[in-house]
Amino acid sequence: MHEFDPPPRTRIGPADEAVERVLNGLDAEEVVVVTDDGVRQAGVVDAVVDRLDPQPTVDDDVAPNPSVGTVRSVAATVRGTDAVVAVGGGSVMDAAKVACALPAFGGEFETLRASAPEERPPAPETAIPLVLVPTTAGTGTETGHWAVVSDHAADRKLSVGHPALRAEAAVLDPGLTESLPPYLTAATGFDVLAHAIESLTATGASAFTRPHSREAYRLATEHLQRAFEDGSDAEARKRMLEASYLAGLAMNNAGLGAVHGISHAIGGLYDTPHGHTNALLLPHVVRANARRSEAARTGYARLVGDADDPGERLAERIEDLLASTDLDGDLPGAPADWDWDAVAERAVGNVNTETNPASLSRRDVVAVCERAFEN
């Protein structure tokens, strides 16, 4: 059985006007903005909340790969407020999504995480309305009800999914992404590409998701290098934000695959940048899937127009784009000595690996990782 959950109400245009209209519709007077220090220092938060009166409280303490502790800290800050506006990349938005949903689960993270999607929260009326404003063309988390949170005590990344995490509204303003530096443009852009390719061939893919995946792939491959080379290219920024949204919509309904399963394992152990980790894994997982899955080969052929060896053709395209965006070098945060057995153990049990089109063993995961990070 397939399900298709639509995204939250989405406004496209100047963020200050859109956010003001959404908050007015919520009759929200006490508002908290959740962001990170870099976004705030870049002046992006000021641009988003300029029209609001009174000016909101700002919590800019969200770090990359937010932890359970970060989520609890944000939840304490936003408790009792009328609405929250999350301005930032995937880390900021995921932290805010979980924090705003926590009151519906008695404030307990473990209760939320253990709740099945079909279960009604104990106190749904206490969830805090949330507006998501992405500043990267990357995670697409504004489209759905999943979030990723790091459990540092267990060295794991946790995928948390429940309808209570769905935002009240999303606001897409391509102008907010123009200040993103080249490296982050490339890394988050490859997260988009991984979402598009993996959701296309995931076991949950359907006629409702595949068109979004294919269009996200087209937009990303045509515009990522342009956005990387010239951050002020408004057209490229717009198309990448569209790609991120469409890929997010597809993955939230279809699932992902082994790229994200392995990437979450590596990120949980070593706290590496998520998008860059995905980028280096992507061509090698594509090759592994193409060797083992007819469904993967069929999906890849639709992307590259080559039915003879579509996995290799797609992997080569990805590697060309990696080189053109300077992501084909060393991974920041990579250890001197990898523990691939620990990575593989976590990866094969990850929820994203469950929807990979091919079954990969621990040995397969180790082989992919060695090719991606040790050659």
Backbone hydrogen bonds in HBPLUS format (Angstrom, degrees):
<---DONOR---> <-ACCEPTOR-->    atom                        ^
c    i                          cat <-CA-CA->   ^        H-A-AA   ^      H-
h    n   atom  resd res      DA  || num        DHA   H-A  angle D-A-AA Bond
n    s   type  num  typ     dist DA aas  dist angle  dist       angle   num
A0170-ALA N   A0009-ARG O   2.84 MM 161  6.25 152.4  1.91 154.5 161.5     1
A0011-ARG N   A0170-ALA O   2.85 MM 159  6.29 161.9  1.88 158.7 162.0     2
A0172-LEU N   A0011-ARG O   2.81 MM 161  6.23 164.2  1.83 162.3 167.7     3
A0013-GLY N   A0172-LEU O   2.93 MM 159  6.25 156.6  1.99 153.1 160.7     4
A0018-ALA N   A0014-PRO O   3.17 MM   4  6.33 167.1  2.18 153.7 157.8     5
A0019-VAL N   A0015-ALA O   2.83 MM   4  5.83 171.6  1.84 155.9 158.3     6
A0020-GLU N   A0016-ASP O   3.16 MM   4  6.19 160.9  2.20 140.8 146.5     7
A0021-ARG N   A0017-GLU O   3.07 MM   4  6.28 159.4  2.11 148.6 153.7     8
A0022-VAL N   A0018-ALA O   3.03 MM   4  6.30 160.7  2.07 151.8 156.9     9
A0023-LEU N   A0019-VAL O   2.96 MM   4  6.14 170.9  1.97 158.2 160.4    10
A0024-ASN N   A0020-GLU O   2.91 MM   4  6.05 154.2  1.97 148.0 155.6    11
A0025-GLY N   A0021-ARG O   3.03 MM   4  6.21 150.8  2.12 142.4 150.0    12
A0026-LEU N   A0022-VAL O   3.11 MM   4  6.45 129.1  2.38 137.8 151.6    13
A0026-LEU N   A0023-LEU O   3.09 MM   3  4.96 132.4  2.32  91.9 105.3    14
A0028-ALA N   A0023-LEU O   3.10 MM   5  5.39 175.4  2.10 155.1 155.0    15
A0027-ASP N   A0024-ASN O   3.07 MM   3  4.95 155.1  2.14  99.4 107.3    16
A0082-ASP N   A0030-GLU O   2.86 MM  52  5.25 142.9  1.99 141.5 153.7    17
A0057-THR N   A0031-VAL O   3.17 MM  26  6.57 147.3  2.28 161.9 157.8    18
A0032-VAL N   A0083-ALA O   3.19 MM  51  6.68 156.1  2.25 150.1 156.4    19
A0085-VAL N   A0032-VAL O   2.95 MM  53  6.35 157.1  2.00 149.3 155.6    20
A0033-VAL N   A0057-THR O   2.75 MM  24  6.13 166.3  1.77 164.3 168.4    21
A0059-ASP N   A0033-VAL O   2.78 MM  26  6.08 170.3  1.78 174.9 178.3    22
A0034-VAL N   A0085-VAL O   2.90 MM  51  6.19 153.9  1.97 140.5 148.8    23
A0087-VAL N   A0034-VAL O   2.93 MM  53  6.26 157.2  1.98 163.5 171.0    24
A0035-THR N   A0059-ASP O   2.88 MM  24  6.17 158.6  1.93 161.3 159.8    25
A0040-ARG N   A0036-ASP O   3.09 MM   4  6.35 163.4  2.12 155.3 160.5    26
A0041-GLN N   A0037-ASP O   2.82 MM   4  5.97 165.1  1.84 153.4 157.7    27
A0042-ALA N   A0038-GLY O   3.03 MM   4  6.16 140.9  2.18 140.6 150.5    28
A0044-VAL N   A0039-VAL O   3.33 MM   5  5.79 143.2  2.47 173.8 165.6    29
A0043-GLY N   A0040-ARG O   3.01 MM   3  5.37 161.0  2.05 112.3 117.9    30
A0047-ALA N   A0043-GLY O   3.25 MM   4  6.51 152.4  2.33 142.6 149.8    31
A0048-VAL N   A0044-VAL O   3.10 MM   4  6.42 142.7  2.25 145.3 155.3    32
A0048-VAL N   A0045-VAL O   3.02 MM   3  5.13 124.6  2.34  98.3 112.8    33
A0049-VAL N   A0045-VAL O   3.02 MM   4  6.27 159.6  2.06 160.9 165.5    34
A0052-LEU N   A0049-VAL O   2.99 MM   3  5.39 158.5  2.04 117.0 123.9    35
A0150-SER N   A0066-PRO O   2.80 MM  84  5.93 173.8  1.80 149.9 151.4    36
A0070-THR N   A0067-SER O   3.10 MM   3  5.01 117.9  2.50  92.1 106.9    37
A0071-VAL N   A0067-SER O   3.05 MM   4  6.42 160.3  2.09 151.2 155.5    38
A0068-VAL N   A0150-SER O   3.03 MM  82  6.21 130.8  2.28 166.3 159.2    39
A0072-ARG N   A0068-VAL O   3.02 MM   4  6.32 159.5  2.06 149.9 155.2    40
A0073-SER N   A0069-GLY O   2.96 MM   4  6.17 150.7  2.05 144.3 152.6    41
A0074-VAL N   A0070-THR O   2.90 MM   4  6.20 162.6  1.93 157.1 161.0    42
A0075-ALA N   A0071-VAL O   2.86 MM   4  6.07 159.1  1.90 149.8 156.3    43
A0076-ALA N   A0072-ARG O   3.02 MM   4  6.22 148.6  2.12 141.7 149.0    44
A0077-THR N   A0073-SER O   3.13 MM   4  6.44 148.6  2.24 143.2 151.6    45
A0077-THR N   A0074-VAL O   3.04 MM   3  5.04 117.3  2.45  94.9 110.6    46
A0078-VAL N   A0074-VAL O   2.98 MM   4  6.26 155.9  2.04 157.6 163.4    47
A0079-ARG N   A0075-ALA O   3.10 MM   4  5.90 121.1  2.46 138.3 150.1    48
A0081-THR N   A0078-VAL O   3.06 MM   3  5.61 164.1  2.09 143.1 142.1    49
A0084-VAL N   A0129-PRO O   2.95 MM  45  6.35 151.8  2.03 154.7 163.9    50
A0131-VAL N   A0084-VAL O   2.85 MM  47  6.25 152.8  1.92 154.6 163.9    51
A0086-ALA N   A0131-VAL O   2.84 MM  45  6.20 159.6  1.88 167.0 173.9    52
A0133-VAL N   A0086-ALA O   2.80 MM  47  5.91 155.9  1.85 174.4 176.1    53
A0088-GLY N   A0133-VAL O   3.18 MM  45  6.56 153.4  2.25 149.6 157.2    54
A0135-THR N   A0088-GLY O   2.97 MM  47  4.83 144.8  2.09 111.7 116.4    55
A0093-MET N   A0089-GLY O   3.06 MM   4  6.30 173.3  2.06 161.2 163.3    56
A0094-ASP N   A0090-GLY O   2.82 MM   4  5.80 162.9  1.85 149.1 154.3    57
A0095-ALA N   A0091-SER O   3.06 MM   4  6.11 163.5  2.08 144.5 149.4    58
A0096-ALA N   A0092-VAL O   3.03 MM   4  6.22 160.2  2.07 149.5 155.0    59
A0097-LYS N   A0093-MET O   2.87 MM   4  6.03 154.8  1.93 148.0 155.3    60
A0098-VAL N   A0094-ASP O   3.13 MM   4  6.34 168.9  2.14 155.3 156.2    61
A0099-ALA N   A0095-ALA O   2.99 MM   4  6.08 163.9  2.02 147.1 152.4    62
A0100-CYS N   A0096-ALA O   2.88 MM   4  5.91 161.7  1.91 151.1 155.0    63
A0101-ALA N   A0097-LYS O   3.20 MM   4  6.30 136.6  2.40 135.9 146.7    64
A0101-ALA N   A0098-VAL O   3.14 MM   3  5.16 129.6  2.41  96.2 109.8    65
A0102-LEU N   A0098-VAL O   3.01 MM   4  6.12 137.2  2.19 149.9 161.0    66
A0128-ILE N   A0100-CYS O   2.99 MM  28  4.88 162.7  2.02 138.5 141.8    67
A0104-ALA N   A0101-ALA O   2.99 MM   3  5.71 140.3  2.15 123.1 132.8    68
A0105-PHE N   A0102-LEU O   2.77 MM   3  5.23 157.0  1.82 119.7 127.8    69
A0107-GLY N   A0102-LEU O   2.88 MM   5  4.61 151.9  1.96 135.6 129.0    70
A0106-GLY N   A0103-PRO O   3.28 MM   3  5.14 145.1  2.41 114.1 108.6    71
A0123-ALA N   A0104-ALA O   3.01 MM  19  4.48 163.5  2.04 140.4 137.8    72
A0108-GLU N   A0105-PHE O   3.28 MM   3  5.90 169.6  2.29 115.8 118.9    73
A0112-LEU N   A0108-GLU O   3.19 MM   4  6.54 160.2  2.23 150.9 155.6    74
A0113-ARG N   A0109-PHE O   2.91 MM   4  6.18 167.5  1.93 156.3 159.8    75
A0114-ALA N   A0110-GLU O   2.97 MM   4  6.00 145.5  2.09 140.4 148.7    76
A0115-SER N   A0112-LEU O   3.12 MM   3  5.29 156.0  2.18 106.3 113.7    77
A0119-GLU N   A0116-ALA O   2.89 MM   3  5.33 159.2  1.94 117.8 124.8    78
A0126-THR N   A0123-ALA O   3.04 MM   3  5.83 167.0  2.06 125.6 129.8    79
A0127-ALA N   A0124-PRO O   3.27 MM   3  5.76 168.0  2.29 114.5 118.0    80
A0168-GLU N   A0130-LEU O   2.77 MM  38  5.28 143.7  1.90 140.5 152.8    81
A0169-ALA N   A0130-LEU O   3.36 MM  39  6.85 150.9  2.45 151.4 154.6    82
A0132-LEU N   A0169-ALA O   2.99 MM  37  6.43 161.9  2.02 151.7 154.7    83
A0171-VAL N   A0132-LEU O   2.88 MM  39  6.22 154.7  1.94 168.9 170.5    84
A0143-THR N   A0140-GLY O   3.11 MM   3  5.95 171.5  2.11 125.4 127.8    85
A0144-GLY N   A0141-THR O   3.45 MM   3  5.89 161.1  2.49 112.0 115.7    86
A0162-HIS N   A0145-HIS O   3.11 MM  17  5.67 154.4  2.17 159.6 162.1    87
A0147-ALA N   A0160-VAL O   2.83 MM  13  5.22 141.2  1.98 143.5 156.1    88
A0160-VAL N   A0147-ALA O   2.77 MM  13  5.22 171.6  1.78 162.5 164.8    89
A0149-VAL N   A0158-LEU O   2.90 MM   9  5.17 160.5  1.94 148.4 153.9    90
A0158-LEU N   A0149-VAL O   2.67 MM   9  5.17 174.8  1.67 155.7 157.2    91
A0151-ASP N   A0156-ARG O   2.68 MM   5  5.25 171.3  1.69 167.7 170.6    92
A0154-ALA N   A0151-ASP O   3.14 MM   3  5.62 136.5  2.34 108.1 118.5    93
A0155-ASP N   A0151-ASP O   2.94 MM   4  5.92 110.4  2.44 138.4 156.8    94
A0156-ARG N   A0151-ASP O   3.13 MM   5  5.25 167.2  2.15 140.4 142.2    95
A0165-LEU N   A0162-HIS O   2.89 MM   3  5.74 169.7  1.91 129.7 133.2    96
A0166-ARG N   A0163-PRO O   3.06 MM   3  5.55 166.0  2.08 116.0 120.4    97
A0176-LEU N   A0173-ASP O   2.99 MM   3  5.81 156.3  2.05 125.5 131.1    98
A0177-THR N   A0174-PRO O   3.01 MM   3  5.56 158.4  2.06 116.1 122.8    99
A0178-GLU N   A0175-GLY O   3.34 MM   3  5.51 163.4  2.37 105.7 110.6   100
A0180-LEU N   A0177-THR O   3.15 MM   3  5.52 164.8  2.17 114.5 118.7   101
A0185-THR N   A0181-PRO O   2.88 MM   4  6.07 151.4  1.97 155.6 165.1   102
A0186-ALA N   A0182-PRO O   2.92 MM   4  6.17 159.2  1.97 154.6 158.7   103
A0187-ALA N   A0183-TYR O   2.88 MM   4  6.13 170.8  1.89 157.1 159.6   104
A0188-THR N   A0184-LEU O   2.95 MM   4  5.81 166.5  1.97 142.8 147.3   105
A0189-GLY N   A0185-THR O   2.95 MM   4  5.82 142.5  2.09 131.9 143.3   106
A0190-PHE N   A0186-ALA O   2.92 MM   4  6.17 144.8  2.05 147.7 155.8   107
A0191-ASP N   A0187-ALA O   3.22 MM   4  6.56 135.5  2.43 135.0 146.6   108
A0191-ASP N   A0188-THR O   3.11 MM   3  4.96 126.9  2.41  90.3 104.7   109
A0192-VAL N   A0188-THR O   3.17 MM   4  6.60 148.7  2.28 143.3 150.5   110
A0193-LEU N   A0189-GLY O   3.09 MM   4  6.47 156.4  2.15 142.9 148.7   111
A0194-ALA N   A0190-PHE O   2.88 MM   4  6.05 158.8  1.92 145.3 150.6   112
A0195-HIS N   A0191-ASP O   2.93 MM   4  6.15 157.7  1.98 148.1 154.3   113
A0196-ALA N   A0192-VAL O   2.90 MM   4  6.20 159.0  1.95 154.0 159.8   114
A0197-ILE N   A0193-LEU O   2.99 MM   4  6.19 172.9  1.99 156.3 157.3   115
A0198-GLU N   A0194-ALA O   2.90 MM   4  5.83 164.8  1.92 149.8 155.0   116
A0199-SER N   A0195-HIS O   2.94 MM   4  5.78 159.5  1.98 141.8 148.4   117
A0200-LEU N   A0196-ALA O   3.19 MM   4  6.19 141.6  2.34 136.7 146.1   118
A0202-ALA N   A0198-GLU O   2.92 MM   4  5.83 114.9  2.36 144.4 161.3   119
A0205-ALA N   A0202-ALA O   3.03 MM   3  5.39 167.7  2.05 117.4 119.6   120
A0203-THR N   A0355-THR O   2.96 MM 152  4.98 154.2  2.03 128.4 136.8   121
A0209-THR N   A0206-SER O   3.02 MM   3  5.32 146.1  2.14 106.5 116.0   122
A0210-ARG N   A0206-SER O   2.96 MM   4  6.02 171.8  1.97 171.9 172.4   123
A0212-HIS N   A0209-THR O   3.06 MM   3  5.49 123.3  2.40 110.8 124.4   124
A0213-SER N   A0209-THR O   3.11 MM   4  6.44 157.0  2.16 153.0 160.2   125
A0214-ARG N   A0210-ARG O   2.94 MM   4  6.17 168.5  1.95 162.8 164.1   126
A0215-GLU N   A0211-PRO O   3.05 MM   4  6.14 162.7  2.09 144.9 149.8   127
A0216-ALA N   A0212-HIS O   2.93 MM   4  6.02 155.3  1.99 145.7 153.0   128
A0217-TYR N   A0213-SER O   2.95 MM   4  6.19 156.6  2.01 149.5 155.9   129
A0218-ARG N   A0214-ARG O   2.98 MM   4  6.25 163.2  2.01 149.2 153.4   130
A0219-LEU N   A0215-GLU O   2.96 MM   4  6.13 170.5  1.97 152.6 154.9   131
A0220-ALA N   A0216-ALA O   2.93 MM   4  6.02 163.1  1.96 149.4 154.5   132
A0221-THR N   A0217-TYR O   2.94 MM   4  6.06 170.4  1.95 157.0 159.7   133
A0222-GLU N   A0218-ARG O   3.08 MM   4  6.12 144.3  2.21 144.2 153.5   134
A0223-HIS N   A0219-LEU O   3.02 MM   4  6.00 136.4  2.22 143.2 153.4   135
A0224-LEU N   A0220-ALA O   2.92 MM   4  5.33 153.4  2.00 147.6 148.2   136
A0227-ALA N   A0223-HIS O   3.01 MM   4  6.23 163.2  2.04 154.7 158.6   137
A0228-PHE N   A0224-LEU O   2.90 MM   4  6.11 154.5  1.97 152.7 160.4   138
A0229-GLU N   A0225-GLN O   2.93 MM   4  6.11 159.0  1.98 150.8 155.4   139
A0230-ASP N   A0226-ARG O   2.95 MM   4  6.00 149.1  2.05 149.4 157.4   140
A0233-ASP N   A0230-ASP O   3.01 MM   3  5.57 164.8  2.03 123.1 125.0   141
A0234-ALA N   A0232-SER O   2.88 MM   2  5.67 104.7  2.46 117.6 101.5   142
A0237-ARG N   A0233-ASP O   2.98 MM   4  6.26 162.8  2.01 157.8 163.2   143
A0238-LYS N   A0234-ALA O   2.94 MM   4  6.07 158.2  1.99 145.7 151.7   144
A0239-ARG N   A0235-GLU O   2.96 MM   4  6.20 166.5  1.98 153.8 157.0   145
A0240-MET N   A0236-ALA O   2.95 MM   4  6.10 154.9  2.01 149.1 155.8   146
A0241-LEU N   A0237-ARG O   3.05 MM   4  6.23 153.4  2.12 146.0 152.7   147
A0242-GLU N   A0238-LYS O   3.01 MM   4  6.32 151.8  2.09 147.2 155.3   148
A0243-ALA N   A0239-ARG O   2.87 MM   4  6.11 154.6  1.93 143.4 150.8   149
A0244-SER N   A0240-MET O   2.90 MM   4  6.12 157.2  1.95 146.6 152.2   150
A0245-TYR N   A0241-LEU O   3.09 MM   4  6.27 158.3  2.14 143.4 148.6   151
A0246-LEU N   A0242-GLU O   2.94 MM   4  6.18 169.6  1.95 157.9 160.2   152
A0247-ALA N   A0243-ALA O   2.89 MM   4  5.98 164.9  1.91 152.5 157.2   153
A0248-GLY N   A0244-SER O   2.90 MM   4  5.97 150.2  1.99 140.5 149.4   154
A0249-LEU N   A0245-TYR O   2.90 MM   4  6.18 154.3  1.97 148.6 155.4   155
A0250-ALA N   A0246-LEU O   2.99 MM   4  6.26 156.4  2.05 146.3 152.5   156
A0251-MET N   A0247-ALA O   2.88 MM   4  6.09 170.2  1.89 153.7 156.2   157
A0252-ASN N   A0248-GLY O   3.01 MM   4  6.04 157.8  2.06 147.5 153.2   158
A0253-ASN N   A0250-ALA O   3.13 MM   3  5.47 145.4  2.26 105.2 115.2   159
A0254-ALA N   A0250-ALA O   2.77 MM   4  5.83 149.4  1.86 155.7 166.2   160
A0255-GLY N   A0251-MET O   2.89 MM   4  4.80 152.8  1.96 124.8 132.6   161
A0261-GLY N   A0257-GLY O   3.08 MM   4  6.32 154.3  2.15 143.7 151.5   162
A0262-ILE N   A0258-ALA O   2.82 MM   4  5.81 169.3  1.83 150.7 152.2   163
A0263-SER N   A0259-VAL O   2.86 MM   4  5.92 158.0  1.91 144.1 151.6   164
A0264-HIS N   A0260-HIS O   2.89 MM   4  5.84 158.7  1.94 143.1 147.6   165
A0265-ALA N   A0261-GLY O   3.27 MM   4  6.43 148.4  2.37 132.9 141.3   166
A0266-ILE N   A0262-ILE O   2.89 MM   4  6.22 161.9  1.92 156.9 161.3   167
A0267-GLY N   A0263-SER O   2.80 MM   4  5.93 163.5  1.82 149.6 155.0   168
A0268-GLY N   A0264-HIS O   2.88 MM   4  5.89 151.4  1.96 140.6 147.9   169
A0269-LEU N   A0265-ALA O   3.17 MM   4  6.37 149.4  2.27 142.3 149.6   170
A0270-TYR N   A0266-ILE O   2.78 MM   4  5.82 164.1  1.81 158.0 163.0   171
A0271-ASP N   A0267-GLY O   2.73 MM   4  4.32 139.9  1.89 119.3 125.3   172
A0277-THR N   A0273-PRO O   2.99 MM   4  6.10 157.4  2.04 152.9 159.9   173
A0278-ASN N   A0274-HIS O   2.94 MM   4  6.21 163.2  1.97 155.6 159.9   174
A0279-ALA N   A0275-GLY O   2.94 MM   4  6.15 155.1  2.00 143.6 150.8   175
A0280-LEU N   A0276-HIS O   3.16 MM   4  6.43 159.7  2.21 152.3 154.6   176
A0281-LEU N   A0277-THR O   3.17 MM   4  6.37 149.1  2.27 147.0 155.7   177
A0282-LEU N   A0278-ASN O   2.88 MM   4  5.85 150.6  1.97 157.7 164.9   178
A0284-HIS N   A0281-LEU O   3.07 MM   3  5.61 122.3  2.41 115.6 129.9   179
A0285-VAL N   A0281-LEU O   3.02 MM   4  6.17 155.9  2.08 160.5 167.5   180
A0286-VAL N   A0282-LEU O   3.00 MM   4  6.12 161.9  2.03 156.2 161.4   181
A0287-ARG N   A0283-PRO O   3.12 MM   4  6.33 157.9  2.18 139.7 144.6   182
A0288-ALA N   A0284-HIS O   3.06 MM   4  6.25 159.3  2.10 140.8 146.6   183
A0289-ASN N   A0285-VAL O   2.82 MM   4  6.01 163.2  1.85 156.4 160.4   184
A0290-ALA N   A0286-VAL O   2.93 MM   4  6.07 159.9  1.97 150.0 155.9   185
A0291-ARG N   A0287-ARG O   3.14 MM   4  6.36 145.3  2.27 145.4 153.1   186
A0292-ARG N   A0289-ASN O   3.01 MM   3  5.24 138.7  2.18 103.1 115.0   187
A0293-SER N   A0289-ASN O   2.84 MM   4  5.70 138.9  2.01 163.2 171.8   188
A0297-ARG N   A0293-SER O   3.10 MM   4  6.42 162.3  2.13 144.9 149.3   189
A0298-THR N   A0294-GLU O   2.88 MM   4  6.10 158.7  1.93 152.3 157.9   190
A0299-GLY N   A0295-ALA O   3.02 MM   4  6.21 161.2  2.06 146.3 151.2   191
A0300-TYR N   A0296-ALA O   2.88 MM   4  6.08 166.6  1.90 158.4 162.0   192
A0301-ALA N   A0297-ARG O   2.93 MM   4  6.03 152.4  2.01 144.0 151.6   193
A0302-ARG N   A0298-THR O   3.23 MM   4  6.53 144.3  2.36 141.6 149.8   194
A0302-ARG N   A0299-GLY O   3.17 MM   3  5.29 126.1  2.48  97.1 110.2   195
A0303-LEU N   A0300-TYR O   2.97 MM   3  5.16 132.8  2.20  99.9 113.3   196
A0304-VAL N   A0300-TYR O   3.05 MM   4  6.38 154.0  2.12 155.0 162.1   197
A0305-GLY N   A0301-ALA O   2.75 MM   4  5.19 141.2  1.90 143.0 148.4   198
A0313-ARG N   A0309-ASP O   3.10 MM   4  6.37 164.8  2.13 156.5 161.3   199
A0314-LEU N   A0310-PRO O   2.90 MM   4  5.97 162.2  1.93 148.1 152.8   200
A0315-ALA N   A0311-GLY O   2.93 MM   4  6.07 162.3  1.96 146.5 152.1   201
A0316-GLU N   A0312-GLU O   2.94 MM   4  6.08 156.9  1.99 148.5 154.3   202
A0317-ARG N   A0313-ARG O   3.06 MM   4  6.34 153.4  2.13 144.0 151.0   203
A0318-ILE N   A0314-LEU O   2.95 MM   4  6.26 159.9  2.00 154.5 159.9   204
A0319-GLU N   A0315-ALA O   2.95 MM   4  6.20 158.0  2.00 148.5 154.5   205
A0320-ASP N   A0316-GLU O   2.94 MM   4  6.18 149.8  2.03 147.1 154.9   206
A0321-LEU N   A0317-ARG O   3.06 MM   4  6.34 156.6  2.11 148.3 154.1   207
A0322-LEU N   A0318-ILE O   2.85 MM   4  6.12 150.0  1.94 148.5 158.0   208
A0323-ALA N   A0319-GLU O   3.06 MM   4  6.27 160.1  2.10 144.8 148.6   209
A0324-SER N   A0320-ASP O   3.05 MM   4  6.29 152.6  2.13 143.3 151.0   210
A0325-THR N   A0321-LEU O   3.11 MM   4  6.23 127.3  2.40 140.8 152.3   211
A0325-THR N   A0322-LEU O   3.27 MM   3  5.37 143.8  2.41  98.5 108.5   212
A0327-LEU N   A0322-LEU O   2.99 MM   5  5.08 155.9  2.05 152.7 150.5   213
A0326-ASP N   A0323-ALA O   3.32 MM   3  5.12 167.9  2.34 102.4 104.4   214
A0334-ALA N   A0331-LEU O   3.13 MM   3  5.60 157.7  2.18 138.9 138.3   215
A0343-VAL N   A0339-ASP O   3.12 MM   4  6.48 157.8  2.17 149.3 156.1   216
A0344-ALA N   A0340-TRP O   2.83 MM   4  5.97 166.6  1.85 150.1 153.5   217
A0345-GLU N   A0341-ASP O   2.96 MM   4  6.13 158.7  2.01 145.7 151.5   218
A0346-ARG N   A0342-ALA O   3.20 MM   4  6.36 159.6  2.24 146.1 150.4   219
A0347-ALA N   A0343-VAL O   2.83 MM   4  5.96 155.8  1.88 152.3 160.5   220
A0348-VAL N   A0344-ALA O   3.04 MM   4  6.10 170.8  2.05 156.5 156.2   221
A0350-ASN N   A0347-ALA O   3.10 MM   3  5.14 164.5  2.13 107.1 111.7   222
A0353-THR N   A0350-ASN O   3.12 MM   3  5.44 126.3  2.42 105.5 118.2   223
A0355-THR N   A0352-ASN O   3.25 MM   3  5.76 150.9  2.34 109.6 116.3   224
A0356-ASN N   A0353-THR O   3.11 MM   3  5.10 167.5  2.12 108.7 111.0   225
A0365-VAL N   A0361-SER O   2.99 MM   4  6.33 156.8  2.04 150.3 156.1   226
A0366-VAL N   A0362-ARG O   2.97 MM   4  6.27 162.3  2.01 153.5 157.6   227
A0367-ALA N   A0363-ARG O   3.01 MM   4  6.25 159.3  2.05 148.4 153.8   228
A0368-VAL N   A0364-ASP O   2.97 MM   4  6.27 158.4  2.01 151.9 157.3   229
A0369-CYS N   A0365-VAL O   2.96 MM   4  6.20 165.8  1.98 155.0 158.7   230
A0370-GLU N   A0366-VAL O   2.91 MM   4  6.12 160.0  1.95 153.4 158.7   231
A0371-ARG N   A0367-ALA O   3.12 MM   4  6.31 158.1  2.17 146.4 151.7   232
A0372-ALA N   A0368-VAL O   2.93 MM   4  6.14 153.9  2.00 149.1 157.2   233
A0373-PHE N   A0369-CYS O   2.91 MM   4  5.92 159.1  1.95 155.7 159.2   234
A0374-GLU N   A0370-GLU O   3.00 MM   4  5.10 145.2  2.12 132.6 137.7   235
